[in-house]
Amino acid sequence: MPEDTLVVDAPAAVEPAAELAPIETETPAVEAPVVEGEAAKVEDKPAAVADAAVTNAPLRDINAHLQTIKAENPALAKVLHDKVSDGLRAQKFLTEVGAKDFAEAKTKLSAGDAEFKSSVAATDALLYEGGESHRELVNNVYDDMQENSDTPNELLSNLATSLLDKLKEVSPELSTQRSRDEFLTTSESVGLVESINSLSELLHNGDTVGAKRVVANMVKWFSGQIAADGERAKPKAAATTEAGKISPAVTALRTEVNAFVTKMENQVLGGYLGELLRGPLKGLTQAQRVDVADSIKRQLRTSLAADTEYVKTMGEKWNAMKGKATQSELMRLYTEKLKSPFGKDLVNKVAKTSHPELFRTAAPAPKAPPSVEVKLDGKTVKAYTYSKRPENLVRTGVTYNGRQYSDSEIEILQMSRGQGFVKGKDAGKFALVQWAR
């Protein structure tokens, strides 16, 4: 036997060789060559399509040799086939890992494992710290959903439902508390709390007409939210996302409007109240001032809710608000409403209702009756005239125009001339009066 002949010991019992599947591998993504000279450049041609036939030529040669060997020694061909296949798979693994050998691959995988463990530890820390860490954790989960799913919002909704269901299972008390808080928050955001407070105040003040208007507006609002089949109606005007939530852009616009409303109420109505605090309400304590301010805000909500036309106009613009133009219009209308007589009248009404004692005006000074000139003891004097005899006549101790009158003289004046004396504005002074007889 020649010395360069390769000898492979076959197993003692060799079963008929199975068909050898052609060895295949993915065509490597190589850069297409750039041919210098007159030949056209092919660098824009996809690398994987550069020339698959040339790239895979060695594999075709190997497969051809294996078929030749199989005809002479099936066992040897099988061993060589498996070894070559394993080698190609190993090479593919090293390429994917980005390592030149298995030692480097092990190092890189260990580093990746450490990074993975560090990531898990960081996630655990967020989970158990609570507070704002939970918000960050949810943001991370949602980011991952966005990267790996076409319906991240639905996945997040399902996750939230599962968490709430689990809370209800393990702690019904906390679940009930959370549901109650959510209900109150939602009720406040849609104006239900203000409407109920307004209704209560109207009924307390005996304003049944206003109360009926508030109830009518509440019914109208709920009717617009509930469809005929009992399901919630879809919003018609507000811009929404695919999950049925108000879009972030519209939410931002509404937040700005709410902040503007608070600012204008403080400026405009606060200005009206400031005038009163410098006047009739000057002596109020700080607690009393706060109470008046709170009452003004409650009355404002009540009055606006009772204004059907206003509610309709502003409600339509609120629901249709998708940009700055509609937002500016809403702000303008609200400002005009507060600066109109409506705003000042509202503040004055609440202030007077809260502290009526500070708004009582002094009784006007009695006006002097008409007077005429008459002769008394040869002198021309002024006598105030009445339609009937005054009840406050003085019948004794009168000195008038430098002369003292006796009781009998006073009585004669009254009986014969329909004249007499009453006390004047100054102490010790008297005025002459006369009346129709």
Beta strands, then each sheet from edge to edge (+ up, - down):
strand 1: 371-376
strand 2: 379-386
strand 3: 398-400
strand 4: 403-405
strand 5: 419-423
strand 6: 430-435
sheet 1: 1+ 2- 6- 5+
sheet 2: 3+ 4-
end
